[in-house]
Amino acid sequence: MHTPLICSGCSKGHLIADIDTGEIICNNCGLVHVTDSQDHARPTIPITYPTRSNAGVSNFALIYKDLEYSTVIDRANTDARGHKLDPSTLSRMQRLRTWDFRLRTDSNAARNIKQALNELDALKDKLGLPDSVLEKASYIYRKAQVKGLVHGRSVSAILSTAVYIACREMGTPRTLKEISVIANLERKDIARDYRLLVNELDLQIPLLDPMKCIVGVANRINISEKTKRLALNSMTEIIRNEISAGKNPMGLAATVLYVSCLKNRENKTQADIARAAGITEVTIRNRYSDLKRTMI
């Protein structure tokens, strides 16, 4: 049994053969490695045929990556071995055909998506975002575009807002201020577009997890593991006693972290923690007053 060849383009996918066309392609990124083979039925290199787990494209953002190239999606609805596609893969391919048709018939939409995805790649690198957040942000942006919310507004602002919403939904702690600084935008612009997208797209945004907020802020300003653990234990007690109800999770997390620094005699000021959390020192002082009786 031959070992499947790895794609030289993405270094992740395996090469598969399309017997009908004689092409050898990557099952992950779609890169064509060999075309017009002399013997379509007998490829000269070991090939892995697609299965339920690796057939098709799963990443929404990849649909728009190479808009400058023409695309032809065969309507035969069979895999490389001539077998009928399973229902899930067939549904995915039908969606791909729909998006491809829409983009090819609307050049403005294609250019808009291409610009947005280029900026999304830059934001991903600067913010250190996982692929799941990238996928979610591209999906939210596309929904906003289809509904006409991008028209007349800044692509960068709507995209940054989509990234912030995706971070909230996927549980990745990134503050509004942090994203606005990285995207070189005014915080109030992203906040305004955030309210717009949430209302128009009927999104249900979960609250930030205070535990993740503590870890994120502590890592940004190199707080010791001992202080971080004390802050997490204190936050657990606060949540159990329902003291956190109705309070900003990031503000509460920053305050608990500040109190833990005081207890461990770690030299971190309110200004240091507020800057890392993307809030004001006034917020920390207000929350500190609320928590003073229960924590000290």
BAZAPA-118455 format. One record per residue: x, y, z of N, C-alpha, C in turn; residue number from 1. Coordinates in steps of 0.2 Angstrom, whole numbers, always signed. Example, Ala and Ser with C-alpha at 12.3 -4.5 7.8 and 13.67 -1.06 7.14 Angstrom:
2
(site (+66; -28; +39); (+62; -22; +39); (+66; -16; +39); 1)
(site (+64; -11; +35); (+68; -5; +36); (+64; +0; +39); 2)
! end
This chain:
296
(site (+4; -6; +0); (+0; +0; +0); (+4; +6; +0); 1)
(site (+3; +11; -5); (+7; +17; -5); (+5; +22; +0); 2)
(site (+10; +26; +2); (+9; +31; +7); (+7; +37; +3); 3)
(site (+1; +40; +5); (-2; +46; +1); (+3; +52; +1); 4)
(site (+4; +55; -5); (+8; +61; -6); (+5; +67; -3); 5)
(site (+9; +71; +1); (+7; +78; +4); (+7; +83; -1); 6)
(site (+2; +88; -1); (+2; +93; -6); (+8; +98; -4); 7)
(site (+11; +100; -10); (+17; +105; -9); (+14; +112; -8); 8)
(site (+8; +113; -9); (+5; +120; -9); (+3; +122; -2); 9)
(site (-1; +118; +2); (-3; +119; +8); (+0; +115; +14); 10)
(site (+4; +109; +12); (+7; +105; +16); (+3; +101; +21); 11)
(site (-4; +101; +19); (-9; +98; +24); (-13; +92; +20); 12)
(site (-15; +94; +14); (-19; +89; +11); (-16; +84; +7); 13)
(site (-19; +79; +5); (-17; +73; +1); (-19; +74; -6); 14)
(site (-15; +71; -11); (-16; +72; -18); (-21; +66; -20); 15)
(site (-26; +68; -23); (-31; +63; -26); (-32; +64; -33); 16)
(site (-34; +59; -37); (-35; +59; -44); (-42; +59; -46); 17)
(site (-43; +63; -51); (-50; +64; -55); (-49; +60; -61); 18)
(site (-52; +54; -61); (-51; +49; -67); (-54; +52; -73); 19)
(site (-60; +56; -72); (-63; +59; -78); (-59; +64; -82); 20)
(site (-55; +68; -78); (-52; +74; -81); (-44; +72; -81); 21)
(site (-42; +67; -78); (-35; +66; -78); (-31; +71; -73); 22)
(site (-34; +75; -69); (-31; +79; -65); (-29; +76; -58); 23)
(site (-23; +78; -55); (-22; +76; -49); (-22; +83; -44); 24)
(site (-26; +83; -39); (-27; +89; -35); (-26; +87; -28); 25)
(site (-26; +93; -24); (-26; +92; -17); (-33; +92; -14); 26)
(site (-34; +88; -9); (-41; +88; -6); (-42; +93; -1); 27)
(site (-37; +97; +0); (-38; +102; +6); (-38; +109; +2); 28)
(site (-33; +111; -2); (-33; +118; -5); (-36; +118; -12); 29)
(site (-36; +112; -15); (-39; +112; -22); (-34; +113; -27); 30)
(site (-27; +114; -25); (-22; +115; -30); (-21; +109; -35); 31)
(site (-21; +111; -42); (-20; +106; -47); (-13; +104; -48); 32)
(site (-10; +98; -47); (-3; +97; -48); (-2; +94; -55); 33)
(site (-6; +90; -57); (-5; +87; -64); (-11; +87; -68); 34)
(site (-11; +89; -74); (-16; +90; -79); (-15; +86; -85); 35)
(site (-21; +83; -88); (-20; +80; -95); (-16; +74; -94); 36)
(site (-17; +70; -89); (-13; +64; -89); (-14; +59; -95); 37)
(site (-9; +55; -97); (-9; +51; -103); (-14; +45; -102); 38)
(site (-13; +42; -95); (-18; +37; -94); (-21; +39; -87); 39)
(site (-28; +41; -88); (-32; +43; -83); (-33; +38; -78); 40)
(site (-33; +31; -80); (-35; +26; -75); (-30; +24; -71); 41)
(site (-23; +25; -73); (-17; +23; -70); (-13; +28; -68); 42)
(site (-14; +32; -63); (-9; +37; -61); (-2; +34; -59); 43)
(site (+3; +38; -61); (+10; +36; -60); (+12; +37; -53); 44)
(site (+8; +41; -49); (+11; +42; -42); (+5; +39; -37); 45)
(site (+7; +37; -31); (+2; +35; -26); (-3; +40; -24); 46)
(site (-9; +39; -24); (-15; +44; -23); (-19; +41; -18); 47)
(site (-22; +46; -14); (-27; +44; -9); (-34; +47; -12); 48)
(site (-39; +42; -12); (-45; +44; -15); (-49; +47; -9); 49)
(site (-54; +52; -11); (-58; +56; -6); (-63; +51; -2); 50)
(site (-63; +53; +4); (-68; +49; +8); (-73; +54; +11); 51)
(site (-78; +52; +16); (-82; +57; +19); (-79; +62; +23); 52)
(site (-73; +60; +26); (-69; +65; +30); (-65; +70; +27); 53)
(site (-63; +69; +20); (-58; +73; +17); (-61; +76; +11); 54)
(site (-67; +74; +8); (-69; +77; +2); (-72; +84; +3); 55)
(site (-70; +88; -2); (-74; +95; -3); (-70; +100; +1); 56)
(site (-72; +106; +1); (-69; +112; +5); (-74; +113; +11); 57)
(site (-71; +114; +17); (-75; +115; +23); (-74; +122; +25); 58)
(site (-69; +126; +23); (-68; +132; +26); (-71; +137; +21); 59)
(site (-76; +141; +24); (-80; +146; +21); (-75; +151; +17); 60)
(site (-70; +153; +21); (-66; +159; +18); (-62; +157; +12); 61)
(site (-61; +150; +11); (-57; +148; +6); (-61; +148; -1); 62)
(site (-67; +149; +0); (-71; +150; -7); (-69; +156; -10); 63)
(site (-67; +161; -7); (-66; +168; -10); (-59; +169; -11); 64)
(site (-54; +164; -9); (-47; +166; -9); (-44; +168; -16); 65)
(site (-46; +164; -21); (-43; +166; -28); (-48; +168; -33); 66)
(site (-51; +174; -31); (-57; +176; -35); (-55; +178; -43); 67)
(site (-48; +179; -43); (-46; +181; -50); (-46; +175; -55); 68)
(site (-46; +169; -52); (-46; +163; -57); (-53; +161; -58); 69)
(site (-54; +159; -64); (-61; +156; -66); (-62; +149; -63); 70)
(site (-68; +147; -61); (-70; +141; -58); (-75; +137; -62); 71)
(site (-74; +131; -62); (-79; +127; -65); (-80; +121; -60); 72)
(site (-86; +120; -58); (-88; +115; -53); (-92; +110; -57); 73)
(site (-90; +104; -58); (-93; +99; -62); (-100; +97; -59); 74)
(site (-105; +97; -63); (-112; +95; -60); (-113; +88; -60); 75)
(site (-108; +84; -61); (-109; +76; -61); (-111; +73; -54); 76)
(site (-109; +77; -49); (-111; +75; -42); (-108; +68; -41); 77)
(site (-102; +67; -43); (-98; +60; -42); (-91; +62; -39); 78)
(site (-88; +58; -36); (-81; +59; -33); (-76; +56; -38); 79)
(site (-70; +56; -37); (-65; +55; -41); (-65; +47; -44); 80)
(site (-69; +43; -40); (-69; +36; -42); (-76; +35; -46); 81)
(site (-80; +40; -47); (-86; +39; -50); (-92; +37; -46); 82)
(site (-91; +37; -39); (-96; +35; -34); (-100; +42; -33); 83)
(site (-107; +41; -32); (-111; +46; -30); (-109; +49; -23); 84)
(site (-109; +56; -23); (-108; +59; -17); (-113; +58; -11); 85)
(site (-110; +58; -5); (-115; +57; +1); (-119; +63; +2); 86)
(site (-124; +63; +5); (-129; +69; +6); (-125; +75; +8); 87)
(site (-121; +75; +14); (-117; +81; +16); (-113; +84; +11); 88)
(site (-109; +80; +8); (-104; +82; +3); (-108; +85; -3); 89)
(site (-113; +82; -5); (-117; +85; -11); (-120; +92; -9); 90)
(site (-123; +92; -3); (-125; +99; +0); (-120; +104; +0); 91)
(site (-114; +102; +2); (-108; +107; +2); (-106; +109; -5); 92)
(site (-106; +105; -10); (-105; +106; -17); (-110; +111; -20); 93)
(site (-116; +110; -18); (-122; +114; -21); (-121; +121; -18); 94)
(site (-119; +122; -12); (-118; +128; -9); (-112; +132; -12); 95)
(site (-107; +128; -14); (-101; +131; -17); (-103; +133; -24); 96)
(site (-107; +130; -28); (-109; +132; -34); (-113; +138; -34); 97)
(site (-117; +139; -29); (-122; +145; -28); (-117; +151; -26); 98)
(site (-112; +150; -22); (-108; +156; -20); (-104; +158; -26); 99)
(site (-101; +153; -30); (-97; +154; -36); (-101; +158; -41); 100)
(site (-108; +156; -42); (-112; +160; -47); (-113; +167; -45); 101)
(site (-114; +168; -38); (-116; +174; -36); (-110; +179; -37); 102)
(site (-104; +176; -35); (-98; +180; -36); (-96; +182; -43); 103)
(site (-97; +177; -47); (-95; +178; -54); (-100; +183; -58); 104)
(site (-106; +184; -55); (-111; +188; -58); (-111; +195; -55); 105)
(site (-107; +196; -50); (-107; +202; -46); (-100; +204; -45); 106)
(site (-97; +208; -50); (-90; +209; -49); (-89; +214; -43); 107)
(site (-93; +218; -41); (-92; +223; -35); (-92; +219; -29); 108)
(site (-97; +214; -28); (-97; +209; -23); (-90; +205; -22); 109)
(site (-87; +203; -28); (-81; +199; -28); (-75; +204; -26); 110)
(site (-75; +210; -28); (-70; +214; -26); (-70; +216; -19); 111)
(site (-76; +217; -16); (-77; +218; -9); (-75; +213; -5); 112)
(site (-77; +207; -7); (-75; +201; -3); (-68; +200; -3); 113)
(site (-65; +201; -9); (-57; +200; -9); (-54; +205; -5); 114)
(site (-56; +211; -5); (-53; +216; +0); (-54; +214; +7); 115)
(site (-60; +212; +9); (-61; +210; +16); (-57; +205; +18); 116)
(site (-56; +199; +14); (-52; +194; +16); (-45; +195; +16); 117)
(site (-42; +200; +12); (-35; +202; +13); (-34; +205; +20); 118)
(site (-39; +210; +22); (-39; +213; +28); (-40; +208; +34); 119)
(site (-44; +203; +33); (-45; +198; +38); (-39; +194; +39); 120)
(site (-35; +192; +34); (-28; +189; +35); (-24; +193; +39); 121)
(site (-24; +200; +38); (-19; +204; +42); (-21; +204; +49); 122)
(site (-28; +205; +50); (-30; +205; +57); (-29; +198; +61); 123)
(site (-29; +193; +57); (-28; +186; +60); (-21; +186; +63); 124)
(site (-16; +188; +59); (-9; +188; +61); (-8; +193; +67); 125)
(site (-10; +199; +66); (-9; +204; +72); (-12; +202; +78); 126)
(site (-18; +199; +78); (-22; +197; +84); (-21; +190; +86); 127)
(site (-17; +186; +82); (-16; +179; +84); (-23; +175; +84); 128)
(site (-27; +176; +80); (-33; +173; +80); (-33; +166; +77); 129)
(site (-37; +161; +80); (-37; +154; +77); (-41; +154; +71); 130)
(site (-41; +148; +67); (-45; +148; +61); (-52; +148; +62); 131)
(site (-54; +145; +68); (-62; +145; +69); (-64; +152; +69); 132)
(site (-61; +157; +72); (-63; +164; +72); (-63; +167; +65); 133)
(site (-58; +165; +62); (-57; +168; +55); (-63; +165; +51); 134)
(site (-65; +159; +51); (-71; +156; +48); (-77; +160; +50); 135)
(site (-78; +161; +56); (-84; +164; +59); (-85; +171; +57); 136)
(site (-79; +175; +57); (-79; +182; +55); (-81; +183; +47); 137)
(site (-78; +178; +43); (-80; +179; +36); (-87; +177; +35); 138)
(site (-90; +173; +39); (-97; +171; +38); (-101; +177; +40); 139)
(site (-100; +180; +45); (-104; +186; +48); (-103; +192; +43); 140)
(site (-97; +193; +40); (-96; +198; +35); (-100; +197; +29); 141)
(site (-100; +191; +27); (-104; +189; +21); (-112; +190; +22); 142)
(site (-114; +188; +28); (-121; +189; +29); (-123; +197; +29); 143)
(site (-118; +201; +32); (-119; +208; +32); (-119; +211; +25); 144)
(site (-115; +208; +21); (-115; +210; +14); (-121; +208; +10); 145)
(site (-123; +202; +11); (-129; +200; +7); (-135; +204; +9); 146)
(site (-135; +207; +16); (-141; +211; +18); (-140; +218; +16); 147)
(site (-135; +220; +13); (-134; +227; +11); (-131; +231; +17); 148)
(site (-128; +229; +22); (-126; +233; +28); (-119; +236; +26); 149)
(site (-115; +233; +21); (-109; +235; +20); (-109; +241; +15); 150)
(site (-114; +242; +11); (-115; +247; +7); (-115; +254; +10); 151)
(site (-111; +259; +8); (-110; +265; +11); (-106; +266; +18); 152)
(site (-103; +260; +20); (-100; +260; +26); (-92; +257; +25); 153)
(site (-88; +258; +29); (-81; +256; +29); (-81; +249; +29); 154)
(site (-77; +246; +24); (-76; +239; +24); (-72; +237; +30); 155)
(site (-67; +241; +32); (-63; +239; +37); (-67; +239; +44); 156)
(site (-71; +244; +45); (-75; +244; +51); (-80; +238; +52); 157)
(site (-83; +237; +46); (-88; +231; +46); (-84; +224; +48); 158)
(site (-78; +224; +44); (-75; +218; +45); (-72; +217; +52); 159)
(site (-69; +223; +55); (-67; +223; +62); (-72; +221; +67); 160)
(site (-78; +223; +65); (-84; +222; +70); (-86; +214; +69); 161)
(site (-86; +212; +63); (-87; +204; +62); (-82; +200; +66); 162)
(site (-75; +203; +66); (-70; +199; +70); (-72; +199; +77); 163)
(site (-74; +205; +80); (-75; +206; +87); (-81; +201; +89); 164)
(site (-86; +201; +85); (-92; +197; +86); (-90; +190; +86); 165)
(site (-86; +188; +81); (-83; +181; +81); (-79; +179; +87); 166)
(site (-75; +183; +89); (-71; +182; +95); (-76; +181; +101); 167)
(site (-81; +185; +102); (-86; +184; +107); (-90; +178; +107); 168)
(site (-92; +176; +101); (-96; +170; +100); (-91; +163; +101); 169)
(site (-85; +164; +99); (-80; +158; +100); (-77; +158; +106); 170)
(site (-78; +163; +111); (-75; +163; +117); (-67; +165; +117); 171)
(site (-65; +168; +112); (-59; +171; +112); (-58; +178; +114); 172)
(site (-55; +179; +120); (-55; +186; +123); (-51; +191; +119); 173)
(site (-54; +195; +116); (-51; +201; +112); (-56; +207; +114); 174)
(site (-53; +212; +116); (-57; +218; +118); (-59; +222; +112); 175)
(site (-64; +226; +113); (-65; +231; +107); (-60; +236; +106); 176)
(site (-57; +238; +111); (-51; +243; +111); (-45; +240; +107); 177)
(site (-44; +234; +109); (-38; +230; +106); (-39; +229; +99); 178)
(site (-45; +228; +96); (-46; +227; +89); (-46; +233; +86); 179)
(site (-49; +239; +89); (-49; +245; +86); (-42; +248; +85); 180)
(site (-37; +247; +90); (-30; +249; +89); (-27; +245; +83); 181)
(site (-28; +239; +83); (-24; +235; +78); (-27; +237; +71); 182)
(site (-34; +238; +70); (-37; +240; +64); (-36; +247; +62); 183)
(site (-33; +251; +67); (-32; +258; +66); (-39; +262; +65); 184)
(site (-44; +260; +69); (-50; +263; +68); (-52; +266; +75); 185)
(site (-57; +270; +75); (-60; +273; +81); (-64; +268; +85); 186)
(site (-64; +267; +91); (-67; +262; +95); (-75; +264; +94); 187)
(site (-77; +270; +94); (-84; +271; +93); (-87; +269; +87); 188)
(site (-83; +269; +81); (-85; +267; +75); (-87; +259; +75); 189)
(site (-82; +255; +78); (-84; +248; +79); (-90; +247; +83); 190)
(site (-90; +251; +89); (-96; +250; +93); (-102; +251; +90); 191)
(site (-102; +256; +86); (-109; +258; +82); (-110; +253; +77); 192)
(site (-105; +250; +73); (-107; +245; +69); (-109; +238; +72); 193)
(site (-106; +237; +78); (-108; +231; +82); (-115; +231; +84); 194)
(site (-118; +237; +86); (-125; +237; +87); (-129; +236; +81); 195)
(site (-126; +239; +75); (-130; +238; +69); (-130; +231; +67); 196)
(site (-125; +227; +67); (-125; +220; +65); (-129; +216; +70); 197)
(site (-128; +217; +76); (-132; +213; +81); (-139; +214; +80); 198)
(site (-142; +220; +79); (-149; +221; +78); (-151; +218; +71); 199)
(site (-148; +220; +66); (-150; +218; +59); (-149; +211; +58); 200)
(site (-144; +208; +60); (-143; +200; +59); (-146; +196; +64); 201)
(site (-149; +199; +69); (-152; +196; +75); (-148; +191; +78); 202)
(site (-142; +193; +80); (-137; +189; +83); (-138; +189; +91); 203)
(site (-136; +183; +93); (-136; +182; +101); (-129; +181; +103); 204)
(site (-127; +187; +106); (-120; +187; +108); (-119; +185; +115); 205)
(site (-115; +179; +117); (-114; +177; +124); (-109; +182; +127); 206)
(site (-110; +182; +134); (-106; +186; +138); (-99; +184; +138); 207)
(site (-94; +188; +140); (-87; +186; +140); (-87; +182; +147); 208)
(site (-82; +177; +146); (-81; +172; +152); (-76; +176; +156); 209)
(site (-77; +178; +162); (-73; +181; +167); (-66; +177; +168); 210)
(site (-67; +171; +168); (-61; +167; +169); (-56; +168; +163); 211)
(site (-58; +168; +157); (-54; +169; +151); (-51; +176; +151); 212)
(site (-55; +180; +154); (-53; +187; +154); (-47; +188; +159); 213)
(site (-47; +185; +164); (-42; +185; +169); (-35; +182; +166); 214)
(site (-36; +177; +163); (-30; +174; +160); (-27; +178; +154); 215)
(site (-32; +181; +150); (-29; +185; +145); (-26; +191; +147); 216)
(site (-29; +195; +152); (-25; +201; +155); (-19; +199; +158); 217)
(site (-19; +194; +162); (-13; +192; +166); (-7; +190; +161); 218)
(site (-9; +187; +156); (-3; +185; +151); (-1; +191; +148); 219)
(site (-5; +196; +146); (-2; +202; +143); (+3; +206; +147); 220)
(site (+2; +206; +154); (+7; +210; +158); (+11; +206; +162); 221)
(site (+12; +200; +160); (+16; +195; +164); (+15; +195; +171); 222)
(site (+9; +194; +173); (+8; +193; +180); (+9; +185; +182); 223)
(site (+12; +184; +188); (+14; +178; +190); (+9; +173; +191); 224)
(site (+11; +166; +190); (+6; +161; +190); (+2; +161; +197); 225)
(site (+6; +162; +202); (+3; +162; +209); (-3; +167; +210); 226)
(site (-2; +173; +207); (-7; +178; +207); (-13; +177; +203); 227)
(site (-11; +174; +197); (-16; +172; +192); (-21; +167; +195); 228)
(site (-18; +162; +199); (-22; +157; +202); (-26; +159; +208); 229)
(site (-23; +164; +211); (-27; +167; +217); (-33; +171; +214); 230)
(site (-32; +174; +208); (-38; +178; +205); (-43; +173; +202); 231)
(site (-41; +168; +200); (-46; +163; +197); (-50; +160; +203); 232)
(site (-47; +159; +208); (-51; +156; +214); (-55; +161; +217); 233)
(site (-53; +167; +217); (-58; +173; +219); (-64; +174; +215); 234)
(site (-62; +173; +208); (-68; +174; +203); (-73; +168; +204); 235)
(site (-70; +162; +205); (-75; +157; +206); (-80; +158; +212); 236)
(site (-77; +161; +217); (-81; +162; +223); (-86; +168; +222); 237)
(site (-84; +173; +218); (-88; +178; +216); (-94; +176; +212); 238)
(site (-93; +172; +207); (-98; +169; +203); (-103; +165; +207); 239)
(site (-100; +161; +212); (-104; +156; +216); (-109; +160; +220); 240)
(site (-107; +166; +222); (-111; +170; +227); (-115; +175; +223); 241)
(site (-115; +175; +216); (-119; +179; +211); (-117; +186; +212); 242)
(site (-111; +188; +214); (-109; +195; +214); (-108; +198; +208); 243)
(site (-106; +193; +203); (-104; +196; +196); (-110; +198; +192); 244)
(site (-116; +196; +194); (-122; +198; +190); (-123; +205; +188); 245)
(site (-124; +206; +182); (-125; +213; +179); (-119; +217; +179); 246)
(site (-113; +215; +180); (-107; +218; +179); (-103; +216; +173); 247)
(site (-99; +221; +171); (-95; +220; +165); (-89; +215; +166); 248)
(site (-89; +209; +163); (-85; +204; +164); (-77; +206; +164); 249)
(site (-76; +210; +159); (-69; +212; +159); (-67; +217; +164); 250)
(site (-71; +221; +166); (-70; +226; +172); (-69; +222; +178); 251)
(site (-74; +217; +179); (-73; +213; +185); (-67; +209; +186); 252)
(site (-65; +206; +180); (-59; +202; +180); (-53; +206; +181); 253)
(site (-53; +212; +178); (-47; +217; +180); (-46; +218; +187); 254)
(site (-52; +220; +190); (-52; +222; +197); (-50; +216; +202); 255)
(site (-53; +210; +200); (-50; +204; +204); (-43; +203; +203); 256)
(site (-40; +204; +197); (-33; +203; +196); (-29; +208; +200); 257)
(site (-32; +214; +200); (-28; +220; +204); (-28; +218; +211); 258)
(site (-34; +216; +214); (-34; +214; +221); (-29; +208; +223); 259)
(site (-29; +203; +218); (-24; +198; +219); (-17; +200; +219); 260)
(site (-16; +205; +215); (-9; +208; +215); (-7; +211; +221); 261)
(site (-12; +215; +224); (-11; +218; +231); (-10; +213; +236); 262)
(site (-13; +207; +236); (-13; +202; +241); (-6; +199; +241); 263)
(site (-3; +198; +235); (+3; +194; +233); (+9; +199; +233); 264)
(site (+7; +206; +234); (+13; +211; +234); (+16; +211; +227); 265)
(site (+12; +210; +222); (+15; +211; +215); (+14; +218; +213); 266)
(site (+19; +220; +210); (+19; +228; +208); (+16; +229; +202); 267)
(site (+9; +229; +202); (+5; +231; +196); (+0; +236; +198); 268)
(site (+1; +242; +194); (-4; +247; +196); (-11; +246; +192); 269)
(site (-15; +250; +194); (-22; +250; +191); (-21; +252; +184); 270)
(site (-17; +257; +182); (-16; +259; +175); (-13; +254; +171); 271)
(site (-9; +249; +174); (-6; +244; +170); (-11; +239; +168); 272)
(site (-15; +237; +173); (-21; +232; +172); (-26; +235; +168); 273)
(site (-28; +241; +169); (-33; +244; +165); (-31; +244; +158); 274)
(site (-25; +246; +156); (-23; +247; +149); (-23; +240; +146); 275)
(site (-21; +234; +150); (-21; +228; +147); (-28; +225; +146); 276)
(site (-33; +227; +150); (-40; +225; +149); (-44; +229; +145); 277)
(site (-41; +235; +142); (-45; +239; +138); (-50; +243; +141); 278)
(site (-50; +244; +148); (-55; +248; +151); (-51; +254; +155); 279)
(site (-55; +258; +159); (-52; +264; +162); (-51; +262; +169); 280)
(site (-47; +266; +172); (-45; +265; +179); (-51; +267; +184); 281)
(site (-55; +271; +182); (-62; +272; +185); (-66; +266; +186); 282)
(site (-66; +262; +181); (-70; +256; +181); (-67; +251; +187); 283)
(site (-60; +251; +187); (-57; +246; +192); (-59; +249; +199); 284)
(site (-58; +256; +200); (-60; +258; +206); (-67; +257; +209); 285)
(site (-72; +258; +204); (-79; +257; +205); (-80; +250; +207); 286)
(site (-77; +245; +203); (-78; +238; +205); (-74; +236; +212); 287)
(site (-69; +239; +213); (-65; +238; +219); (-69; +240; +225); 288)
(site (-73; +245; +225); (-77; +247; +230); (-82; +242; +231); 289)
(site (-85; +240; +226); (-90; +235; +226); (-88; +228; +230); 290)
(site (-82; +226; +228); (-79; +220; +230); (-75; +220; +237); 291)
(site (-74; +226; +239); (-70; +227; +245); (-72; +223; +251); 292)
(site (-79; +223; +253); (-81; +220; +258); (-81; +212; +258); 293)
(site (-82; +210; +252); (-82; +202; +251); (-75; +199; +250); 294)
(site (-70; +203; +248); (-64; +200; +246); (-58; +202; +251); 295)
(site (-59; +207; +255); (-53; +209; +259); (-55; +208; +266); 296)
! end
